[in-house]
Amino acid sequence: MVLERLEALPVGRFHYKLLGVTGLGWLFDSMDTGLIAFILPVLAKDWNLLPGQMGMIGSIGLIGMALGAVVSGTIADKIGRKKVFTLTVLLYSIASALCALSWDYSSLLVFRFLVGFGLGGELPVAATLVSEYAPSAIRGRFIVLLESFWALGWIAAACIAYLFIPQYGWRLAFLIGAIPAIYVFFIRLHMPESVRYLLSKGRVEEARNIVLKLEDQLGVASVPFNGEEPALPQTKASFFTLWNKPFRRRTIMLWLLWFGIIFSYYGIFMWLPSLVFKQGFTVVKTFEYVLIMTLAQLPGYYSAAWLVDRLGRKYTLSLYLLLSGVASYFFGNATTAATIMGWGAVMSFFNLGAWGVLYTYTPELYPTSIRALGSGWAAGFGRFGGMVAPILVGIMIGGGFSFGNVFFMFASVFVVVAAVVLTLGIETKKCDLESITADPAKE
């Protein structure tokens, strides 16, 4: 049986190459998202932007991400994971370069929308592909490690901002962010399609050939496949299927989770350099402080990677969300450079650790036939939170709300979402992807 032999493969060069290639795409996606946060305070000064306009620049990319996630998730279950994320990474890299050529506020909004569409389409599909290849015992760790490349991208963005923006301006930063992504596009052309996807489409011989090649690469003694291949359970790939039993409860939980975590993340991190700058620090000092906070994301990911296959998805995620809320509250009430950096680092640690578990957990809650669809719609709905948050923060700042008021709001959202996961979530630790099916007993 193809899936039994796929699961039995030892973790080796292929798995790490898949993780690395997909992770590089994640890194460059993150770098682009991070760059706009660092560019905003400089751009606002150059173009005399109002707080509401700054918030719209942050939000327009999220509008694109929402549409990209829904469209890509839907078609990835029809035409394949590999084709979709290859096209989406190419789109976002070209659009990033076009951002450097923006001549006014309106043109930048158009290009940021296209960047968001490519980025939003690539992330959930890439996570689905990696989850479908990683063995059950280490699947959680692999997806969290994949997500950890996001922190590396933010660190790269902070370094580019620190080294280039003060001297050479924001246009060069956009160009630097676009160039490496093209490299990832060509690498991904050589990665295989998902075996589980091929089986779900009846393309058994293609799936068997991939497994045979992987066994050869990993030094596993193999024999030719014989006999019929058991068919994977089929679920109609429709939006309405996500709201049928037993997926309804999972969908509600995931949509609230994605909305809350994206609302908080983009509301905080798109505005973080500007908010720190508003506290009275220079642009250079602001970049230094945000870089230190960003570095704390890496141990946050690695700790979550260690816990997710031990403590489990549901409890690790709830714990990290709750502690993100606590840290957000104290960050909003910090008054010195030391406390701003300290609580900011703690907030980054738990917030991004939670993101790693989120990308592990989401594709595990749906069967192969609707996995990308379900993941894409959850991510797409969540992006509405990302659209609202930067604009809302801009309105709050323009309306005289304090630093503490803004972060009390984010702390409250984290606590509520943690409670949602605890009450509605199911545990999927070390389960085979095909065994996490429509089982009412798990609900």
C-alpha positions in Angstrom: 0.0 0.0 0.0 1.4 3.4 -1.1 0.5 5.3 2.1 1.9 2.6 4.4 5.2 2.7 2.6 5.2 6.5 2.5 4.6 6.6 6.3 7.4 4.0 6.8 10.1 6.0 5.1 12.9 7.1 7.4 13.3 10.8 7.8 16.1 11.7 5.5 17.5 14.0 2.8 14.2 14.3 0.8 12.2 15.4 3.9 14.8 18.0 4.9 15.1 19.3 1.3 11.3 19.7 1.1 11.4 21.5 4.4 14.3 23.7 3.3 12.9 24.6 -0.1 9.4 25.3 1.3 11.0 27.1 4.2 13.0 29.4 1.9 9.7 30.5 0.3 8.3 31.1 3.7 11.4 33.2 4.6 11.1 35.4 1.6 7.3 35.7 2.1 7.9 36.8 5.6 10.7 39.2 4.6 8.4 41.0 2.3 5.7 41.3 4.9 8.2 42.5 7.5 9.7 45.1 5.1 6.4 46.9 4.7 6.2 47.3 8.5 9.7 48.8 8.6 9.1 50.9 5.5 5.8 52.4 6.8 7.3 55.0 9.2 9.7 56.2 6.5 7.1 56.2 3.7 4.7 58.1 5.9 7.3 60.9 6.3 8.2 60.9 2.5 4.6 60.9 1.3 2.9 62.8 4.3 0.6 59.9 4.9 -2.2 60.0 7.5 -2.5 57.2 10.1 -5.5 55.8 8.3 -3.6 55.7 5.0 -0.8 53.8 6.7 -3.3 51.3 8.1 -4.7 50.9 4.6 -1.3 50.0 3.1 -1.0 47.3 5.8 -4.5 46.1 5.2 -4.6 46.0 1.4 -2.1 43.1 1.4 -4.4 41.2 3.8 -7.3 41.6 1.4 -5.1 40.1 -1.3 -4.1 37.3 1.1 -7.7 36.5 2.0 -8.6 36.1 -1.7 -5.4 34.3 -2.5 -5.9 31.8 0.3 -9.4 31.0 -0.7 -8.8 30.7 -4.5 -5.5 28.8 -4.1 -6.9 26.4 -1.5 -9.9 25.6 -3.7 -7.9 24.9 -6.8 -5.1 23.1 -5.0 -7.5 20.3 -4.3 -8.3 20.2 -8.1 -5.0 20.8 -9.9 -2.4 19.9 -7.3 -0.4 21.5 -4.5 2.8 21.9 -6.4 1.4 23.9 -9.4 -0.4 26.3 -7.1 2.4 27.3 -4.8 4.9 27.5 -7.7 2.6 30.1 -9.5 1.8 32.0 -6.3 5.4 32.5 -5.3 6.2 33.8 -8.8 3.3 36.2 -8.6 4.3 37.7 -5.3 8.0 38.1 -6.2 7.1 40.0 -9.4 4.6 42.2 -7.5 7.2 42.9 -4.7 9.6 44.3 -7.4 6.8 46.4 -8.7 6.3 48.0 -5.3 9.7 49.5 -5.7 8.5 51.3 -8.8 5.4 52.8 -7.1 4.9 56.4 -8.0 2.1 57.3 -5.5 -0.2 56.0 -2.8 -2.7 54.4 -5.2 -0.1 52.5 -7.2 1.5 51.1 -4.1 -2.0 49.8 -2.9 -2.5 47.9 -6.2 1.0 46.3 -6.0 0.6 45.4 -2.4 -2.7 43.7 -3.2 -1.0 41.5 -5.8 1.8 40.7 -3.3 -0.8 39.7 -0.8 -2.7 37.5 -3.3 0.5 35.5 -4.1 1.5 35.3 -0.4 -1.9 34.3 0.8 -2.2 31.5 -1.8 1.3 30.1 -1.2 1.3 29.7 2.6 -1.6 27.3 3.3 -0.8 25.2 0.2 2.8 24.8 1.1 1.9 23.8 4.7 -0.5 21.2 3.3 2.2 19.7 1.0 4.7 19.4 3.8 2.1 17.9 6.2 1.2 15.3 3.6 4.8 14.1 3.3 6.0 14.3 6.9 5.6 11.0 8.9 3.0 11.1 11.6 5.5 10.9 14.5 7.3 14.1 13.6 4.7 15.9 11.5 4.0 18.5 14.1 7.7 19.3 14.6 8.3 19.6 10.9 5.4 22.1 10.3 6.5 24.2 13.3 10.0 24.2 11.9 8.6 25.2 8.5 6.8 28.1 10.2 10.1 29.1 12.0 11.4 30.3 8.7 8.9 33.2 9.1 11.0 34.5 12.0 14.2 34.3 9.8 12.4 36.4 7.2 11.5 39.0 9.8 15.0 39.1 11.0 16.2 39.5 7.4 13.7 42.3 6.9 14.9 44.0 10.1 18.5 43.8 9.0 17.7 45.2 5.5 15.7 48.0 7.1 18.6 48.8 9.6 21.3 48.6 7.0 19.7 50.1 3.8 16.6 52.1 4.5 18.3 55.0 6.5 20.9 55.4 3.8 19.4 54.3 0.5 15.6 54.6 1.0 12.7 52.3 0.9 12.6 51.4 -2.8 15.9 49.4 -2.6 14.4 47.5 0.3 11.5 46.3 -1.9 13.9 45.3 -4.7 16.1 43.3 -2.3 13.0 41.5 -1.0 11.8 40.5 -4.4 15.0 39.0 -6.0 15.6 35.9 -3.9 12.0 34.7 -4.3 12.6 34.0 -8.0 15.3 31.5 -7.0 12.7 29.6 -4.9 10.4 29.5 -7.9 12.9 27.5 -10.0 13.9 25.2 -7.1 10.2 24.3 -6.5 9.8 23.1 -10.1 11.9 20.0 -9.1 9.8 19.1 -6.0 7.3 16.2 -6.4 3.5 16.5 -6.2 1.8 15.2 -3.0 1.4 11.4 -3.0 -1.9 11.8 -1.1 -3.2 14.2 -3.6 -2.4 11.9 -6.5 -4.1 9.0 -4.8 -7.2 11.1 -4.1 -7.4 11.8 -7.9 -6.9 8.1 -8.9 -3.4 8.7 -10.3 -2.0 5.6 -8.6 0.9 4.9 -10.9 2.3 8.4 -10.4 2.0 8.1 -6.7 3.7 4.7 -6.7 6.6 5.9 -8.8 7.3 8.8 -6.4 7.3 6.4 -3.4 9.7 4.1 -5.3 12.0 7.0 -6.1 12.0 8.1 -2.5 12.7 4.6 -1.2 15.7 4.5 -3.6 16.9 8.0 -2.4 16.6 7.0 1.2 18.3 3.6 0.9 15.1 1.6 1.7 14.9 -1.9 0.1 11.8 -1.8 -2.1 9.8 -4.2 -4.2 7.3 -3.4 -7.0 3.8 -2.6 -6.1 1.2 -5.3 -6.8 -2.6 -5.4 -6.7 -5.2 -2.8 -6.3 -4.6 0.3 -4.2 -7.3 1.0 -1.5 -9.1 4.2 -2.4 -8.8 7.2 -0.1 -12.1 8.3 1.6 -13.7 10.9 -0.7 -15.5 13.9 0.6 -17.1 16.4 -1.9 -14.8 19.4 -2.3 -17.3 22.1 -1.6 -17.5 25.1 0.7 -20.7 23.8 2.1 -19.0 20.5 3.1 -17.0 22.4 5.6 -20.2 23.2 7.5 -21.6 19.6 7.5 -21.1 17.3 10.5 -18.5 16.5 11.8 -16.5 19.3 10.2 -18.8 22.2 11.4 -17.3 22.4 14.9 -13.7 22.2 13.5 -14.5 24.9 10.9 -16.0 27.2 13.5 -13.0 26.7 15.8 -10.5 27.2 13.0 -12.1 30.3 11.6 -12.3 32.0 15.0 -8.7 30.9 15.7 -7.3 32.2 12.4 -9.3 35.5 12.7 -8.1 36.2 16.2 -4.4 35.3 15.7 -4.1 37.2 12.4 -6.0 40.2 13.9 -3.5 40.3 16.7 -0.4 39.5 14.7 -0.8 42.0 12.0 -2.3 44.7 14.2 0.8 44.4 16.4 3.6 43.7 14.0 2.6 45.9 11.1 2.5 48.8 13.5 5.3 47.8 15.9 8.1 49.9 14.4 5.7 52.9 14.1 4.4 52.5 17.7 7.9 52.1 19.1 9.0 55.2 17.1 6.0 57.1 18.5 7.3 56.3 22.0 10.1 58.8 21.3 12.9 56.6 19.9 14.8 57.4 16.7 14.3 55.4 13.5 17.6 53.7 13.9 17.0 52.8 17.6 13.5 51.7 16.6 14.9 49.2 14.1 17.4 48.0 16.7 14.7 47.4 19.3 12.3 45.6 16.9 15.2 43.4 15.7 15.8 42.3 19.2 12.1 41.5 19.7 12.1 39.6 16.4 15.1 37.4 17.4 12.9 36.1 20.3 10.6 34.5 17.7 13.1 31.7 16.9 13.3 30.1 20.4 9.5 30.5 20.5 9.2 28.4 17.4 11.7 25.8 18.6 10.0 25.4 22.0 6.7 24.9 20.2 8.3 22.4 17.9 9.5 20.4 21.0 6.1 20.6 22.7 3.7 20.0 19.8 4.4 16.3 19.5 4.6 15.8 23.3 2.0 18.0 24.9 -0.2 18.0 21.8 -1.5 20.6 19.3 -4.6 21.7 21.3 -2.9 22.4 24.6 0.4 23.8 23.2 -1.6 26.3 21.1 -3.9 27.3 23.9 -1.0 27.9 26.3 1.0 30.0 23.8 -2.1 32.1 23.0 -2.8 32.8 26.6 0.8 33.8 27.4 0.8 36.0 24.2 -2.1 37.8 25.8 -0.3 38.3 29.1 2.8 39.6 27.4 0.8 41.9 25.2 -0.8 43.5 28.2 2.5 44.2 29.9 4.1 45.4 26.7 1.3 47.9 26.2 2.1 49.3 29.7 5.9 49.3 29.4 7.5 52.7 29.9 11.2 52.2 29.6 13.4 50.9 26.8 14.3 47.8 28.8 10.7 46.8 29.6 9.5 47.6 26.0 12.2 45.2 24.7 11.7 42.6 27.4 8.0 42.3 27.1 8.2 42.7 23.3 10.5 39.7 23.2 8.2 37.6 25.4 5.2 38.6 23.2 7.1 37.6 20.0 8.3 34.3 21.6 4.8 33.0 22.4 2.9 34.7 19.5 5.1 33.1 16.8 5.2 29.8 18.6 1.4 29.8 18.4 1.6 30.5 14.7 3.8 27.4 14.2 1.2 25.2 15.9 -1.6 26.8 13.9 -0.1 25.7 10.6 0.5 22.2 12.0 -3.1 21.9 13.4 -5.1 23.3 10.5 -4.5 20.8 7.7 -4.8 17.8 10.1 -8.5 18.6 10.8 -9.7 17.7 7.2 -9.3 14.7 5.0 -7.1 14.8 1.8 -9.9 15.5 -0.6 -10.8 18.8 1.2 -7.6 19.5 3.1 -6.3 22.5 1.0 -9.9 23.8 0.6 -10.5 23.8 4.4 -7.1 25.2 5.2 -7.5 27.9 2.5 -10.9 29.0 3.7 -9.7 29.2 7.3 -6.7 31.3 6.4 -8.8 33.4 4.0 -11.4 34.2 6.7 -8.6 34.9 9.1 -7.2 37.5 6.8 -10.3 39.7 7.4 -8.9 40.1 10.9 -5.6 41.2 9.4 -7.5 43.7 7.2 -9.4 45.2 10.1 -6.6 45.4 12.7 -4.1 47.8 11.0 -6.9 50.2 10.1 -8.4 49.9 13.6 -5.0 50.7 15.2 -4.6 53.7 12.9 -8.1 55.0 13.9 -7.4 54.4 17.6 -4.1 56.2 17.5 -5.6 59.1 15.5 -8.5 59.2 18.0 -6.2 59.7 21.0 -6.2 56.1 22.4 -3.0 55.3 24.3 -0.4 52.6 23.6 -1.8 50.7 26.6 -5.4 50.8 25.2 -4.3 49.3 21.9 -2.4 46.4 23.5 -5.2 45.7 26.1 -7.4 45.0 23.0 -4.9 42.6 21.6 -4.4 40.9 25.0 -8.1 40.3 25.2 -8.3 38.8 21.8 -5.5 36.3 22.6 -7.3 35.2 25.8 -10.6 34.7 24.0 -9.1 32.7 21.2 -7.2 30.5 23.7 -10.6 29.7 25.3 -12.1 28.8 21.9 -9.3 26.3 21.1 -9.7 24.7 24.6 -13.4 24.3 24.3 -13.9 23.4 20.6 -10.6 21.9 19.6 -9.8 18.1 19.2 -6.4 16.6 19.6 -4.5 15.2 16.5 -1.1 14.5 18.0 0.7 11.7 16.1 -2.5 10.6 14.3 -2.2 9.4 10.7 -3.7 12.0 8.4 -6.2 9.5 6.9 -7.4 8.4 10.4 -8.4 11.9 11.3 -11.7 11.5 9.6 -15.3 12.3 10.1 -15.5 10.5 13.5 -18.3 12.0 15.7 -16.7 10.4 18.7 -13.8 12.8 18.4 -16.1 15.8 18.4 
